[in-house]
Amino acid sequence: MHNLLLKWLKHLLMSLGALSLLATLLFIGGNFWVLATTAAYIERQPQQCRPAEVGIVFGTSHWTRSGVRNPHFHARMRTAATLIEQAQVEHLLLSGDNRTQAYNEPRAMWRELYRRGVASEQLTMDFAGFSTYDTLARARDVFQLDKALLITQSWHLPRAVFIGRALGIDVTGCVADDPTVAVGWRLKLREWAARVATLGDLYVWGREPYFLGTPEPIELPRRTPIDLILPSLNERFSPP
C-alpha cells in the first residue's frame, strides 16, 4: 500500500511538472508570437507613424488610484493631438469604458483633446470600448473601419495591433510613451498574460464583444482633386 501511494504521488508530481512546463512554454511562446508578428507595424516616433484617415485612441483612466494625473492617459492625448496637427490622421475614434456616470473615458479624452486644439468634428466617441478586443471589433463592425492607426503605449500596442490584424483591419501602431515614466513589473506581467489570453479569445473560444449595436460609420469630408494638389503646390512655391 505504501509503495502504491508513493508511485501514485510520483506520477502526480510528474504530471504537474509537465503541465507547468507546458504552461510556461505557451506563455513564452504566445508572447513571442505576438511581439514578433507585430513589430514591423509599430513606429515609436509620431512623425514616423504611417498616415491613416482615422486614428483609434484607447481609453484609460484620467487619474491613477493614488489620485495623481495618469501619465499614460496624457501621453496618448499628446500623441493623438500631434498626429492631428501634423495631418497624419484626419479623425480620431476615442474608445473606452463608460461603466458609470462618474467614470467616462471617452468623454475625458474628448475634453482633453478639444483643450489641445482638436476640432470637435474630428472626434468620435465610442462608449462601449470595454476592452482592447471590444474596441477593435466595434471599430470594424460598428464604425466600419478597414484601416486605422492605433495610438497607445508601447507595452499595449503589440496586443492591440495583433487583434486588429487578426480581425481583418489594416492597422499600424503609433507609440504614445512618456519617457519619464517607468513601466512597473505588475503592469508588464498583466500585459504578458493578456497577450496569451488574446490568443484564446481569437483562436479557441471565439470571443464576441460585449455590445455591438447598429453600424455608425465614420463619415470623413471628401477630398476633391484640388485639395490633394494644393499642399504640394504650397510646398513648391513657399519661400525658403
Disulfide bonds with the S-S distance in Angstrom:
Cys49-Cys174 2.08
